[in-house]
Amino acid sequence: MGVFVNQERSHQAPLAEGRQQNVVQLGSQKMSAMPITAAQWSPAGRSAIALVRVYGDLSRLSSSAQQLFHSAGQVNWTSLPEKSVHYGHWGLGHVEGVVLTQIEKDVLEISCHGGTAAVENLLTSLQGVGVIVQSWQQQLASRKNYLVAECTEVLTRAVTVRSAQLILAHSLEKLPEFAADINWPADDQSRNEAIRSVELSLKWWETGRRLTEGWVVSIVGLPNAGKSSLINRLLGYERSIVIDQPGTTRDIVRASTAIGGWLVHLADTAGVRESEDPLEAEGIQKTMATAGQADLVIYVVDASQSLQMADVQLSRQFRDVVVLLNKCDLPMDRDVLQQWPDALPISTVTSQGIMPLLDILARRLMRRGPAPDVMIPVTLRQQSCLQKVLTALKTSDIDQYLLAKHELASGNCSN
């Protein structure tokens, strides 16, 4: 019977279950010892090496547990010295080569082959001797607190180094420290400073959400302006079909990349024009809807053609737009240059202007970085809890202040 924990499921469920288990465990800690748990800490799926971490007092396991590990030194794996490393074979039937590392008194790491079967067999054998198999989120929540586990889980979903650095420095380090400080401000000046600090944190919520979700940039323009060629240049590979015929792109073509260290989802949209073709007309409707919801719009103008009033009118419909004058490798129309004197000339053929465009996009998406002392909420629950803290500070409600901070740390605050 397999007990392999599915780590591909929703990241909220393991945390919620871990939070419930943590409450039960803390309530009964005085009556009984904390349970012994095991979880896979390496990414799900096949890899060269997998890592299973076991928490708890292993000496409480039955004598039959000792038969699971065999080494040349005949060591008892349930009572290894701290900071010691041991190689041997694990299992009673199917034997697997493993390395045991006793990190701390009650923290054991087991490294084994990265195949899913090897990890499942290891966890099954541990469960057979009384170890509780959990997800790594549940295990971390029971060891630390829910907020630390929550921020760590968000950190694992960061796909760029820059996003991970912000989550680590401004969420994982700052938020638990803030939640742990339950002292009410000593005077009005201190309270006002606390209010400003939380207000500033809440202003960074949209950025915190995008550190893992990413920003959406829509590429819009008239047919044959070079939108598909542009997304291919930005991605570095042929994502969109490029044909010198209006109406080629009829649906939204999406692709993700990193720009300036931030996750960006690009959307190549259908060329906007009057069309009697129902499929093309539907694509144009999707174009306007997608662009209206985007964080930023790139409007591409074919600068080699005469000025089109449709370009002028359409480019003005978006609240945050970067206008590009494409095909600057060809003679550019004077009226087009006069209409957009500050627009960036680019060529998707020669790549002229592509690097400056990437710099512009990075600055527009993240106009400035947070100050060193700013804490950034990265989940809707954290944002909701901080809003409760702010309300309590403004109304001088000490009881609600303490409750909101407890909810922030424990995970009981609803979003």
ABEGO torsion letter per residue (X at the ends): XBABBBAABBAAAAAAAAAAAAAAAAAAAAABBBBBBBBBABBBEBBABBBBBBBEBAAABBAAAAAABBBAAGBBAABBBBGBBBBBBBEABBBBBBBBBBABAABBBBBBBABAAAAAAAAAAAAAAGBBBBBAAAAAAAABBAAAAAAAAAAAABABAAAAAAAAAAAAAAAAAAAABABBBABAAAAAAAAAAAAAAAAAAAAAAAAAAEBBBBBBEBBGAGAAAAAAAAAGBBABBBBBBBGABABBBBBBBBBGGBBBBBBBBBBBBBBABAAAAAAAAAAAAAAAABABBBBBBBAABBBBAAAAAAAAABABBBBBBBGAABBBBAAAAAABAABBBBBAAAGBGAAAAAAAAAAAABABBBBAABBBBABAAAAAAAAAAAAAAAAGBAAAAAAAAAAAAAGABBX
